[in-house]
Amino acid sequence: MNGLHFILVGIYQLIVILTIIHVVMDNRQPAKTMAWTLLIWFIPVAGIVLYLFFGINTRKEKFVSQRSLDQLSKRSMLEFVEQKDLRLPESYRTVIELFVNENFSLPFRGSSFQIYQDGYTFFPALLSAIAKAKDHIHIDMYIFADDALGQLVADALIDKAHQGVEVKVIYDDVGCWNVSHNFYEKMRNEGIEVVAFLPVRFPSFTSKVNYRNHRKLIIIDGHTGFVGGMNIALRYVKGTGSQAWRDTMVQVTGSGVYGLQRAFLVDWYFCDRTLLSDRHYYPVGISTTDSTLVQTVTSGPVTPYPEIMQGYVRIISSAKRYVYMETPYFLPTESILFAMKTAAAAGVDVRILVPYRSDTKFVEWASRSYLREATEAGIKVSLYQAGFLHSKLLVADDDICSCGSTNVDFRSFENNFESNMFFYGEEMAVRIRDIFLSDEQSAVLLSRLPDRMHPPFLKRLWESLVRMMSPLM
């Protein structure tokens, strides 16, 4: 027995060493490498299991070939070439070119926008747009819930499918773990094409469960689209518990929808291996007179660089007067936090708005030390008290702004498949700025909360310990 025990311990130690070598050889950020190394070494068995589920890096893998990407993008490229007298604003030309070079995210002019700040206004607008669909409806959603609202949207989609409208739905397999497969099977039986994003199945699930499609994209007939932070679920209308739900979605009408369409078609190919590049997905003659430039930018763990994080860093670093951000979770990467602190030190008005109470207690504990650090660096941190703030916004200098699915945390910037729309121009930036300032009126400054700024020793110790795991959240 002692000999067998010695052999098993030796085998386990060899597995631990090989796993740590795998972590080190991946050449990630030192903080993340150290966090995984400590977890694997000090938590027997469970540490290795957690690494297999959540730690394996897929950024170097190629899930979509360049040839397929070219085919999926050629129609939007054609429309981009046809834009007459397209001028890029000098102040943010470098940001635009960054997204074009890294993400093939093309800027489009000629779109109008409607902003929705809660589910009470967004979902009626969505149902109205669905009712008007004539050709196709494409939905790319992290959560499509089997609740009263999800069933209402599903029934509306089924009705359009019966009318001969093409309806395609992508849902995230992990985001919808608690949704019965019968819900999606009913839609399939009624003529809707429904696919799961990266299904979690044995044995390949260990390397896929951590990389989720967090996008919220809806495209109707190629000329109307929605992007933002809301999933299709009842809590976005009625809230959770005693908390109302504050979120942001943007409706886009015009040529800016081309970028949303491309993002969906790439995801559809990723899930279904069907190339959809027909011209009718990019209808002509849909531009409006609005001069605002827009780019739909996607990022994910399978691209060479974290594009949306790169854009955030560039915008924060280039800001001259102010940068305002809303996010439900604040676990910033080293690059983002350094850019924010550097901008604040240079006299830029840097503000961050987060919920007073999070829907995830563990994340809230981990974020508190980051928020204190930001406050001490001169960043104005406010805690939203009128409900749960799930909105993801960025605006700078009345010139550039963004809305989408990306949180200011490790998971969104490095692990999730995300999508944001970036807007260039004063009109949209001022609208987003005013939304931020209005939300700020329902918030309290962190610096005015002694219990958060100066917690007792044991609480600070616990928050610091949890923070060590923030790169893994």
Buried (B, 14 or more C-beta within 10 A) or exposed (E): EEEEEEEEEEEEEEEBEEBBEBBEEBEBBEBBBBBBBBBBEEEEEEBBEBBBBBBBBBBEEEBBEEEBBEBBBEBBBEBBEEBEEEEBBEBBEEBBEBBBEBBBBBBBBBBBBEBBBBBEBBBEBBBEBBEEBEBBBBBBBBBBBBBEBBBBBBEBBBBBBEEEBBBBBBBBBBBBEEBEEEBBEBBEEBBBBBBBBBEBEEEEBBBBBBBBBBBBBBBBBBBBBBBBBBBBBBBBBBBBEEBBBBBBBBBBBBBBBBBBBBBBBBBBBBBEEEEBBEEEBBBEEBBBEBEBBBBBBBBBBBBEEBBBBBBBBBBBBBBEEBBBBBBBBBBBBEBBBBBBBBBBEEEBBBBBBBBBBBBEEEBBBBBBBBBBBBBEBBBBBBBBEBBBBBBBBBBBBBBBBBBBBBBBBBBBBBBBBBBBBBBBBBEBBBBBBEBBEEBBEBBBEBBEBEEBBEBEEEBBEEBEEBBBBBBBB
